[in-house]
Every structure is written in C-alpha cells, then in structure tokens.
C-alpha cells in the first residue's frame, strides 16, 4: 500500500526510506525578548502558525512521515504545539513525529552542537530501517519539496547534499558559505566567515547553506562516531563535520527552488529585523511565500475561533483594515488597521491606529492608541492612549528598539511602564 500526501501525490520509495531530524533546541538569543520565555521555533508567525510548522509541513507534504524533533531551551510551549498538531499520524503505518528533549539522549546532558544533538539520539536512527537521513532546522520560514533534493542526492551519487541559496555578501557572515564547481560538487565550506567577499559569485552574492543536509545513513553514522571521539570538536555540522568530510566524501550543493519551481523564498528569521521583514513580506499583494497554495498547505493547530469582526464604536466610527493579514477571532471596534499582521484573538478598541505592525496572539490594544512599526508580543494589553513607534527616544526608554526602528513590546516592558 502506498501512502498519499494531502495534495494527492504518492509517497515514493525514496521518501519512505528517509528519516528526518529537526533541530529545534537553539536559544534564539538574537530574537531578544521574543524568545525569553519561548523556543524560537514556537514563535508565532504568519497569523496562525508557529515557525516550526513550515519545516514540519514541508516534511509531510514531501512524503517524509518519520521525524524526530530535538528540543532544548524553553521547550514547554513547543512540545505542546507539536503534540497538538502532529498527533494524527498513523503509527501502524510507520508514521511518527517523536519529540526528543535534551537530557533524554545517550549522554544525559545538553546538546552541545547540531551534530551532538543527533549523536545523542542515534537510537532512533539505529532502530529505524532507512537509507537516507534529512537534517533540518526548525526555525526557518520557507516551502520546499525535500523530495526533489533527495532525488538530486541519489542521482548525483552524493554522500552529502547541502541545500543552498544565494544571499547578499553583507549578511554572508551569518551563514555557512559554499564554493562549488559547475557540476555542483562542493570544494569549500566556510562557517560564518568574517569576510565573505573572497567567496563572492559573479552575481555579487555568496552561496549560503540553508542548514538542510541529506546524508547516506551509514556515512552519517561513521562521521558522527569519528566526531564524538574528537576532543577538540565543537560537535557541529557547520564547524566540524562538513568541512572535514570534504577531503574524503562527495558533497553536492542543491540550489533551492520553491515547490512550484520558482527561485526559493527562504528566511532565517533569527533576528528581530529578519522576523519583522519576513512578516511584512506576507502582506505584499503577491507575497513571495504563498500561504494559499492548496497543493502545499502549511499545517498547524489552532483552536476553533469565531470569524473576524469589524464594527463601529459608540461614537459611530467604523473600523477598517486594509493591506493586512487578519486571523480568526479578531475584533476591531472603530479602529484603523493598515499594512499589519494580526494573529488570532487580537482586539483593537475605538479610535486606535495600527500601522506596519505585528500583533501576536491575544493582544489587546486600548482605545486611542497608536501602534506603528512595532511587534507586540503575545498576551500584551496596551493601555488606552499609549503611543508606540511615534517617538524613538521615548520608545527606547520604555521598550526594546532595533537599529531600524522596530519597537518590540512585551508584558515585562508594560509591567515596568505601569
């Protein structure tokens, strides 16, 4: 019997013989106060989703139904979300999404690096009949058919295949940078170089690793065992395993395209600016990341909520929302919403103005407020009349603010304000 994906595609033998590890345990410190009490992959994104939903949806849509999710810091919310969303898989058919918290692996310690996280959870790999291992990050936003990459890996007879995209040189120091020949064979892998310019392509960009790897199972086992014996290793794929493997193994670059064949949209939303920009990308009239693709749905868990309601206030002021994404359960009473993204259960009161902002779930914006160029964290209640994003000096005293002027407001900030 062959399983069928939600879009109607059959799951082929390569997908059946692949197991995926999703690395979802990083601290996410560059997201600042947004990840103070939650894991980065559990951060709300796109109105109704969590960041990890994109990676796990890609797995399901690609026919990869055997997945281990490795968690570590602030994991409670992430664990709850994954259990609620992915508990429908049929174990009798060999499908699963296992949660693999730190301290549960072989060493009973924190994961010290990306490779160490898989080393500590080798048991799942050793007892599972599989040929290929897909290693993924749980904190990136994109839609990708992993099956295309797996077929490329097999066709190239590669030992390791690395998913890659072009990024501007100015941000190249945030990624692993690849150099490869015309056939796609990688000859250099430099993790987060201080100066990426020597590795520039004719386009002026650099070729960056997406943190997506396909390994042949036995080769991965051999590499991990050798790395574990190396006392000088940081036990990380980018820093240690991949650069060393270049000398003895065939590493191939897979240039990412979207599931519709167009140049791939992929964002590491690891900073406030990147998170804000990626959210604003969704508001475009024709967004580069298509949340409405019925052939590549993004799956998530969400409680049953009532429809969005826009109504007038007691003075007869009518609410309106334009050029925005509005999620279920939102109520706007005589408020004005423009170029903004509102997650579920957001309420905005009379004569309030919200512009170019992201309101996370359960936010309540009081009457006569102004919220501009801001991210309001989950559960925040903005007092009546408060202005955010209008006075940079005042915002810097009360809240967190980025170099480009994005204001981040959390419950802790509001408590100090009161």
TAWO-V85426 format. One record per residue. N is the residue number from 1. NEAR is the number of other C-alpha atoms within 12 Angstrom. Layout:
# TAWO-V85426
((N,NEAR) (N,NEAR))
This chain:
# TAWO-V85426
((1,9) (2,15) (3,25) (4,20) (5,24) (6,21) (7,21) (8,17) (9,19) (10,21) (11,26) (12,22) (13,21) (14,30) (15,39) (16,33) (17,30) (18,39) (19,45) (20,48) (21,45) (22,44) (23,44) (24,44) (25,42) (26,33) (27,31) (28,31) (29,21) (30,22) (31,32) (32,29) (33,31) (34,38) (35,32) (36,22) (37,25) (38,34) (39,39) (40,45) (41,47) (42,42) (43,44) (44,45) (45,45) (46,42) (47,36) (48,36) (49,36) (50,39) (51,40) (52,46) (53,44) (54,42) (55,47) (56,50) (57,40) (58,40) (59,48) (60,44) (61,36) (62,43) (63,38) (64,42) (65,39) (66,37) (67,43) (68,40) (69,43) (70,47) (71,43) (72,35) (73,29) (74,27) (75,30) (76,21) (77,24) (78,38) (79,31) (80,21) (81,31) (82,41) (83,21) (84,19) (85,25) (86,32) (87,20) (88,19) (89,23) (90,14) (91,15) (92,9) (93,15) (94,22) (95,28) (96,29) (97,33) (98,29) (99,32) (100,35) (101,32) (102,32) (103,20) (104,23) (105,24) (106,20) (107,18) (108,17) (109,18) (110,26) (111,33) (112,25) (113,31) (114,40) (115,37) (116,37) (117,43) (118,47) (119,39) (120,33) (121,38) (122,30) (123,18) (124,29) (125,31) (126,19) (127,11) (128,24) (129,18) (130,26) (131,28) (132,39) (133,43) (134,45) (135,42) (136,41) (137,43) (138,45) (139,43) (140,38) (141,45) (142,43) (143,41) (144,43) (145,37) (146,44) (147,37) (148,30) (149,37) (150,46) (151,24) (152,27) (153,34) (154,28) (155,15) (156,20) (157,19) (158,32) (159,35) (160,42) (161,46) (162,43) (163,41) (164,36) (165,34) (166,36) (167,32) (168,23) (169,27) (170,19) (171,25) (172,32) (173,24) (174,29) (175,33) (176,38) (177,45) (178,45) (179,34) (180,30) (181,14) (182,10) (183,16) (184,26) (185,27) (186,35) (187,26) (188,30) (189,36) (190,34) (191,30) (192,25) (193,26) (194,18) (195,20) (196,30) (197,23) (198,21) (199,32) (200,25) (201,23) (202,13) (203,13) (204,17) (205,23) (206,35) (207,43) (208,44) (209,42) (210,40) (211,41) (212,42) (213,41) (214,44) (215,42) (216,32) (217,30) (218,20) (219,25) (220,33) (221,27) (222,20) (223,33) (224,34) (225,21) (226,22) (227,30) (228,26) (229,15) (230,17) (231,10) (232,12) (233,24) (234,22) (235,30) (236,30) (237,40) (238,34) (239,26) (240,29) (241,38) (242,43) (243,29) (244,26) (245,30) (246,27) (247,14) (248,17) (249,25) (250,31) (251,40) (252,40) (253,41) (254,42) (255,34) (256,35) (257,26) (258,27) (259,29) (260,20) (261,14) (262,17) (263,19) (264,27) (265,30) (266,38) (267,36) (268,38) (269,33) (270,32) (271,28) (272,36) (273,27) (274,24) (275,38) (276,38) (277,30) (278,30) (279,41) (280,35) (281,31) (282,33) (283,30) (284,22) (285,15) (286,13) (287,20) (288,27) (289,34) (290,30) (291,30) (292,16) (293,18) (294,15) (295,22) (296,31) (297,31) (298,36) (299,33) (300,31) (301,25) (302,25) (303,17) (304,12) (305,18) (306,15) (307,16) (308,25) (309,27) (310,28) (311,25) (312,21) (313,23) (314,15) (315,13) (316,13) (317,20) (318,22) (319,30) (320,31) (321,32) (322,23) (323,25) (324,31) (325,37) (326,38) (327,36) (328,28) (329,27) (330,36) (331,36) (332,39) (333,34) (334,31) (335,38) (336,38) (337,41) (338,28) (339,31) (340,38) (341,45) (342,51) (343,40) (344,36) (345,33) (346,43) (347,40) (348,45) (349,39) (350,34) (351,32) (352,37) (353,38) (354,48) (355,33) (356,38) (357,39) (358,47) (359,51) (360,43) (361,36) (362,29) (363,33) (364,35) (365,44) (366,29) (367,29) (368,26) (369,30) (370,33) (371,43) (372,34) (373,38) (374,42) (375,46) (376,46) (377,41) (378,35) (379,24) (380,28) (381,33) (382,37) (383,25) (384,21) (385,19) (386,29) (387,30) (388,41) (389,34) (390,22) (391,21) (392,24) (393,16) (394,18) (395,28) (396,21) (397,18) (398,26) (399,33) (400,33) (401,31) (402,28) (403,13) (404,17) (405,27) (406,33) (407,41) (408,45) (409,45) (410,32) (411,29) (412,23) (413,25) (414,24) (415,15) (416,12) (417,18) (418,12))
